[in-house]
Amino acid sequence: MAEAENASPAAPAAAGTPAASTAASGSITGKVVFSGTPPAPDPIQMQADPYCAAHSGTKASERLVVGAGGALKNVVVYIKGPKAGSPPAEKALLDQVGCHYQPHVLAVMAGQAITIKNSDGTLHNVHAMPEKNQGFNLGQPMQNMSADKTFANPEVSVKFKCDVHPWMNAYVAVLENPWFAVTGDDGSFTISNVPPGNYTLVAWQESLPP
């Protein structure tokens, strides 16, 4: 986890951007880069389940995904401290596709509903292991089964796994405000509609030390 104290005030928002408060809001943009030579991704063996083995998608660990120029994917970047009101009504989606969780890293507000779906034609078992929220162990034996779950308390980060397929895991960052983002393939992030002020930015990645 990397932490930057006293980040610069957010830049003014572009015209037409919804305000986060009565004052002008802005955005925080950046890029997370891995320094040094990244380790080779660990291969995943799926032969135990023929359905999984037949998929041509990702067959390597997503624990540390480093792209061109050291771009680091799946980093949660968020503003620490300020709390916001009610969580958004829009549900987040954590899907199981090709015997992988998609996305591998998801960020939501505390209290925001998460739809957990099985898009695969094989049994998956969704085992959430929070420390500050109520865990659950949910079987989804049929394709297109889904269930909605919420985490009431902020927690970075809740680990998900599948007890049937040991290589399957994901992380859900449960945050106290809506000012967060998850880096994409190019390592970049944008946090929008940020009220003016000085903030502490925190970056969390599952395999790197604080």
Secondary structure as the mmCIF struct_conf table of DSSP 4:
data_model
#
loop_
_struct_conf.conf_type_id
_struct_conf.id
_struct_conf.beg_label_comp_id
_struct_conf.beg_label_asym_id
_struct_conf.beg_label_seq_id
_struct_conf.end_label_comp_id
_struct_conf.end_label_asym_id
_struct_conf.end_label_seq_id
STRN STRN1 ALA A 2 ALA A 7
HELX_LH_PP_P HELX_LH_PP_P1 SER A 8 ALA A 10
STRN STRN2 ALA A 11 PRO A 12
HELX_LH_PP_P HELX_LH_PP_P2 ALA A 13 ALA A 14
TURN_TY1_P TURN_TY1_P1 ALA A 15 GLY A 16
HELX_LH_PP_P HELX_LH_PP_P3 THR A 17 ALA A 19
BEND BEND1 ALA A 20 ALA A 23
HELX_LH_PP_P HELX_LH_PP_P4 ALA A 24 SER A 25
STRN STRN3 GLY A 26 LYS A 31
STRN STRN4 VAL A 33 VAL A 33
BEND BEND2 GLY A 36 GLY A 36
HELX_LH_PP_P HELX_LH_PP_P5 THR A 37 ASP A 42
STRN STRN5 PRO A 43 PRO A 43
TURN_TY1_P TURN_TY1_P2 GLN A 47 ALA A 48
BEND BEND3 ASP A 49 ASP A 49
HELX_RH_AL_P HELX_RH_AL_P1 PRO A 50 ALA A 53
TURN_TY1_P TURN_TY1_P3 ALA A 54 ALA A 54
BEND BEND4 GLY A 57 GLY A 57
STRN STRN6 ALA A 60 ALA A 60
BEND BEND5 ARG A 63 LEU A 64
STRN STRN7 VAL A 66 VAL A 66
HELX_RH_3T_P HELX_RH_3T_P1 ALA A 68 GLY A 70
STRN STRN8 ALA A 71 LEU A 72
BEND BEND6 ASN A 74 ASN A 74
STRN STRN9 VAL A 76 LYS A 80
BEND BEND7 GLY A 81 GLY A 81
BEND BEND8 GLY A 85 SER A 86
HELX_LH_PP_P HELX_LH_PP_P6 PRO A 87 PRO A 88
BEND BEND9 ALA A 89 GLU A 90
HELX_LH_PP_P HELX_LH_PP_P7 LYS A 91 LYS A 91
STRN STRN10 ALA A 92 VAL A 97
TURN_TY1_P TURN_TY1_P4 GLY A 98 CYS A 99
STRN STRN11 HIS A 100 GLN A 102
BEND BEND10 PRO A 103 HIS A 104
STRN STRN12 VAL A 105 MET A 109
TURN_TY1_P TURN_TY1_P5 ALA A 110 GLY A 111
STRN STRN13 ILE A 114 ASN A 118
BEND BEND11 ASP A 120 THR A 122
STRN STRN14 HIS A 124 MET A 129
BEND BEND12 GLU A 131 ASN A 133
STRN STRN15 PHE A 136 GLN A 140
BEND BEND13 MET A 142 MET A 142
TURN_TY1_P TURN_TY1_P6 GLN A 143 ASN A 144
STRN STRN16 MET A 145 LYS A 149
BEND BEND14 ASN A 153 ASN A 153
STRN STRN17 GLU A 155 LYS A 161
BEND BEND15 ASP A 163 HIS A 165
TURN_TY1_P TURN_TY1_P7 PRO A 166 TRP A 167
STRN STRN18 ASN A 169 LEU A 175
BEND BEND16 GLU A 176 PRO A 178
STRN STRN19 PHE A 180 VAL A 182
TURN_TY1_P TURN_TY1_P8 ASP A 185 ASP A 186
BEND BEND17 GLY A 187 GLY A 187
STRN STRN20 SER A 188 VAL A 194
HELX_LH_PP_P HELX_LH_PP_P8 PRO A 195 PRO A 195
BEND BEND18 PRO A 196 GLY A 197
STRN STRN21 TYR A 199 TRP A 204
TURN_TY1_P TURN_TY1_P9 GLU A 206 SER A 207
BEND BEND19 LEU A 208 LEU A 208
#
